Amino acid sequence: MKLLFFGGKRFLGNSLLIKLTKIKSINIIVVYRKKKPLLSKKIKSRIKFIKCDREDIKSLREKFSKI
């Protein structure tokens, strides 16, 4: 299963990402605007990161077409 996650830098977002990475059957894709969420290398290795503004529909379509 693929999971698209917007954000993830604040307390709730980070803790949720950490818990989701423990589920091996989920492929996580995180969309962020400025800086990647602060996570350990082990957790980052289980996540695909896409830098994009979530309000820029054209850019989102372009980036998601490559997934």
Protein Blocks (a to p, Z undefined) as FASTA:
>chain_A
ZZddeejjbmmlmmmmmmmmmpmkbccddddfkbccdddfklmmmpccddddfklmklmm
mmmmmZZ
